[in-house]
Amino acid sequence: MSDLSFHIREFMPTAEGEELKQRIALLKARDYASALKWKAASDLAYDLACAAHEMAAHYVFADVPVDRLKIAVSYCRNVVQAAFSAEHLEGEAK
C-alpha cells in the first residue's frame, strides 16, 4: 500500500484495484496542480492549474464509477500540461 492509498482509504475504505489507482492519480494531480499554481508567473498557467486542482479535488473522493474517475484524471493531466505549455510560451514572450 502506497502512502497515498492510506489517504484514499481514510475516506473511501472500499477502494481497490483500478478505482484506488485512479483516486491516487487524482490526489497526485491535485497536489501537483496546487504546487504549480503558486509557481506560475503566467496568469493563464495559474488559471489552468486552478482548474486542474478544482477538478481533481471534486472527484478524488466522489462516489462515482471508475470510468468517471479516468475521465477526471485525463482532464487534470491535460490541463496541467496546458498550464506548463502556457507558462513556457508566455515566459519566452517576455
Buried (B, 14 or more C-beta within 10 A) or exposed (E): EEEBBEBBBEEBEEBEEEBBBBBBBBBBBBEBBBEBBEEBEBEBBBBBBBBBBBBBBEBBBEEBEBEEBBBBBEBBBEBBEBBBBBBEEBEEEE
